[in-house]
Structure formats: C-alpha cells, structure tokens
Amino acid sequence: MVGRAVFVVLAAAAAFPAQAQQQRPRYDVSITRTTYGIPHINARDHAGLGYGAGYTAAEDNLCIIAEQIVTVRGERAQHFGAGPVAAGDQTTNVESDIYYRVTGDQAALRRSFAGTSADGRALITGFAAGYNRYLRDAAARLPEPCGGQVWVRPMSADDALLILQGGLLAPTFLRQVAAAAPPQAAVPSATAVGLPVENPETALGSNGWAFGADATANRRGLLVGNPHYPWEGPNRFRQMHLTIPGRLDVMGAGLVVAPFVAIGYNRDVAWTHTVSTARHNTLFELKLDPANPTAYLVDGQSVPMERREITIQVKDAAPVTRTVYATRYGPVVAAPQMGLGWTNERAFAWRDANLYNFRGTDAWLAFGRARNVGELRDIAGRTLGIGFTNTIAADRHGDAIYADVTPVPDVDAARLERCATPVSAIAASQRIYVLDGSKSDCDWNRDPSSPVPGLTPISRLPVLERRDWVQNSNDSYWLSNPAAPLPAASPLVGPVNTRPSFRTQSGILEIQRSLAEGRMTQARARDLVFANRSMAAERLLPGILAICETDPALRAPCDVLRAWDRKADLDSRGAILFFSLLRHLGGNAANLQPFDPANPVATPAGLSDAAAEPVKRALVAAVGELSTAGIPLDAPLGQVQAAPRGDARIPIHGGPHIAGILNMMQTRVTPEGLVPVHGSSYVQVVSFEPSGPVADALLSYSQSTDPASPHSSDQTRAFSEKRWHRLPFTAAEVRRAALGPTQRLRE
C-alpha cells in the first residue's frame, strides 16, 4: 500500500456531487513511509491521526490485531478449540475466554472511556475506523496466517476499548479467575492452579537511562531506552511518527494494537519506560455467610455476590457454561494449589487498579506535547494512568527524571499489618498482598489529594530528578541513582535494601565506568547498549573456573569457558555453555557470597564456598544439554541463536536476564537452534541539539509481521549488525527519506 493514493467516495456524492464536494470528511490523513517502512502520519485532528494509526497498524500487523480482537472478546475457544493459548502454555483458550468475559464489562468500559478527553476518544475511535478501512481495502489479499479466516472481522468501538484494557490490565490472575467456583460447583482443573508466579526470564522488562547536563558532552539531556518485550503477539512494538501541525509532533514506538506513542520523543523531551516493581492489585479474603457460600460478610452484614452465567462456545466440542461471581472488591478468584481455594468459610476477591483504566491514553498524548521532564512528572501524577511502568526521561534543558508513578493501591505497611489474614504471609512471599475483606476499613485508603480515589498520590510515590543521571532495569526505585538512594515507600511499590539483579548492577557500573572516562555522547551511549558484557560472568566466572579446574572430567568445558570473551556477541564462543550452566545452577542465594546493602552495586562479589558441588553438577548438565541438542560447546552464539525469516536465519546477539546482559534476549529451543522470543525490542538513543532532537533507533524484530512485507526482516538484519538508524523527524528529513509518494486517506 506504500505510495498509493486512496480516496473514499462517500455514498452521498453519487447523488449529490456538489454537496459532497463541500462536505468535510470525518477522517483525513496523509501517510509517508520512510526507511524500514516507518509511517509518518500527518492529520488535521486526533480522529484523523487515529485513522492513520489504525490503517498502518493493520497494514503491518493485521493478523496480530485480528487475533487480539478474538482474545479480548473471549472467543478463542470458539475459533481455536479448547487447547492451550500457545504451545507449552498452561492457560487454555477456555480459561482465557472466561477471564476476558469477566473483566470485559462493556458498560463499565464505556463509562470509563467517556471520562477521557475528547482528543483521546477521537484517537481511539479513529483507530478502529482506520483498521476497518484497511480490512476493506485489502480484503482479497490478507497475509498469512489469517488470510481467509472467519475470525478476521471489523473492529467495533467496544473492541477497541477491550484491546486497550487488554494492554494495560496484565492478565496476572487469568487462571485464578477461571478457577473460581463455589465448593458445590468446583472446577475440576482448578486444583492445579496456584498463585501467579512471575518468571524473570519472560516477564516484561527493560533498561532505561537518562542523563542530564552534568553528565553529557553537550550539556543537554540524553536518553537511552531499551524495553524488553515479546517478539511475538500483541505486545510487539511498532514505530510511528504522529503529527497534527501546531498541536502535536511526537515520534517513537507504541504497541501494534494501540494508536499512541508510548516510548519516544518530541522537540523538547524524550522518555522511555521500564516495568515497575509496584503491584497494582490486591486480594481480599472474604468471610462467607455461614448460610450461603455465595454471600460474604462486611462489618457483620451479609452481602450477596453478583452472579453471571457465561457460555463459551468451543470448536469441535460442546459449549462450556460457567457461573462467575463478583463482589464489591472485584471478581472472585481461586488458587487451590496454594490453599487459597473457595470453601464454605472463605473465598478471595481480586481488585485491580488498572481495570477500566483509560487514563493512559490521555497521559501519553500529553507526554507527546510536554516541554520538559517536570511536565511529564505532573502528567503522570495527575492522571495516574501509566499502567505498570516507571518513566525515565531527559529534556533539552539538561534535566533527567525517574518516576515510579503508576496506579498503586493506597495501602501502606501499617494497613497491611492491621488487615493481614492467616494466608497473607504465604502470598506476600510472592509479593501478592491479601487484605481482610470482612472489614470495610481494610479497603484501599482514599486520600483526598489523590486524583483517583483509592490510589496512592504522587506525593507518596518515588520520584528522583537529577542533573547527572538516573536509571532503572526493573529493580525497585531504591537505586535509581546510588548516590541518592530513595527511601522506602509502601511495600506495594517495591522493596529497598534488597539485592538488585546482575542486569541492574551492570547498568549502574557501565554508566559509572563510562562517565569516569568522560561525558556521555550519542555514540558512546549506542556502544553501551550493545556492549553485550555479562555481569554474571564478571562476578562468577573466576570462581567457576577455579572449581572446574579441579576436576579432570570437566577440562573440555572449562577450557571453553576460559577462552570465552565474556560477551554475548555473534562471535562469542562459550556464551551458550555459560548461559546453560547458569540455568542449571538456578537462583539459589546459597551459591553466592552475601549481599551487602551498604555496598549494593558490588555485592555479591562471587560464588560462596558452598557452590563447588552445585557448579560441577550444573556444568555437567549444561554439557549434556548442548550435546543432546547437537551444539558444540564452543559454537559461536550467532551460529545457534538466530531469528527465522522465511528460509533465512538472522543471527541475534544478546543473552538472558540471569547472565546480567543489558541487551537481554530470551530464547526458545527449537530443532533449528535458539529462537528469540523476548528481549530487546524498540531501542532508542535520543539527544538534543539547538535544531531539535537527534534520535538513533532500531526495532529488533522489524516493523511488520507479514512475511511478504520487505519490512518483516530489514531492521532485524540491521539489529544483527548493530547498525543504528538515524530517524527522520523534521518535514524536510521525512521528505528526503520517503520510500514513495505520500498516501492520502479520506473517509
């Protein structure tokens, strides 16, 4: 579709040509594609902007969006059967459908959406219209794997809201919602459902660094954004540039299912996000009415649960009908495997601050218009709409900021202690917080200073503004800058004085080492992002070598590890063996020297004395794993770790979180080798000159998921080669980089 002008002729025009010429189209947008297929979308208003965003999103990633519509409608089982949502996933399509039917209250969604700005509403409705326009234009040539599928349908306004909520409301308690049933109607598969456990290897993550005037060569701000997100599915990013002349000019990346730039920059400020340690929900333990297990007591009064019958259609099988229940706190959930089941005496309800939260649309639109980091702080604080991520930003004035300002339940340590139940300690070990739902004063606090009742105001959330630097790599706010540790906030926000990951320590040390050699520049920042050094190797490899050298049977793997360059570059030999060893060694703290909160970046400094036998066993297991897979111990990383694109395999650098590599790359084992599924995605380095922003960026997995698109692999090859792309931002730069004529869409 690039470069082809398309116009919609309104039905009225056929009968009344003169009137049609005077009628102003509802949507009017121009789209120019530049290098790597990046769309620059220019419209007169937010409706047109959303229309262009929806059209280009469908053009690049239609199958992802179409499948997400099926998911959020709760219709996966109808089209894909009762099996797992994805290969190897415990969650079934039926469980997914139940969850999305429970959380997809259309009336509540519409009420919340009505409370957003007119600009935000126009953007979202325009997105749906643009998606549908492309569906009509390309009906005869839809891409694999969704071409010809009955589940590819237009997007309704309600679908757009469900999709937005699906992006903000992480389905943490998906299986627990589906497992909840009164004791006399237990769900057979629910006994295997426990509390949600976050896997650090697949959890959404990121690195974000912001440098201020005291740390940069040009005395202006500089930002490094390196989000770690899935390479597959609706959480993929896509690049875009959104412009309303005189009102909005913002470039960067957003999710393929949304019409706004979530990570990006304008002429004055650049920002990125990293997933916060903050918890955005709590559980409430319900004391049930002895006469009725579907009623609960609050301050001694019996309150009946709301009940609703849901029927899930299942492909090639009988429908599944389930009665679901809700309380004043939220839907009933169950985790029988962990002792949080629904009995005659008690049940559990889940309340989430991001349910029906559409404030993020207004927040990111306002980010796009912000002039400095202080405005970003204020936007985050007055909306409490940035769903689950820290904000790290720098501006052209030389200020930098870290802000963990998200929708956090207003529950402090004192309330957690006062409202604890017998299971609270069990759940808290996984940072899941349980409150006593039988007491109304154990509900979330309502601070009058909070813009959203029940949520923690910005005055009690972690914010750090600096003129040198701030950083985050998914540990808590505590060490945003070790020179100014932030004090403890509510336990729901995150811990202090706990061991940061090797990736966090690596980021801090890379910044400190680099600044010790001189002020930060664009080029040096780019080099740091893809340096691919392993902090785990720096700390642990000397001890591992000392252990394996004592055993002649381990000489071969020991020699490989000794020769390894301790990096995750394409030509690094030994990296795969080390990564496998770390997985088999596991995260047992007993294998490490003690962590010292007074020296949080340099400890633990190595292996403990108790690690010798665990290291030997892990190394033997790693050798066996690679041997079974037919991978030589000294195979270059790029020979084994690669992204398939058609008949080609593109070598990919980077390594797992446990290895402490900033360029995080999590892979899936396949017969062809290791295939990236999660890790570095949209990577940007942005600085400021008097003429405006200077941005270098890469989208690791490329702009499009359509195998026939030239933009399904071009940036992946550039990422493989560490070949950065200078983004065009001004109108003149866009014209020079255009791949073809500008496309005009009207409707």
Summary of the structure (lengths in Angstrom):
residues: 747
radius of gyration: 26.1
end to end distance: 16.8
largest distance: 90.8
contacts: 2707
relative contact order: 0.13
helix: 36%
strand: 24%
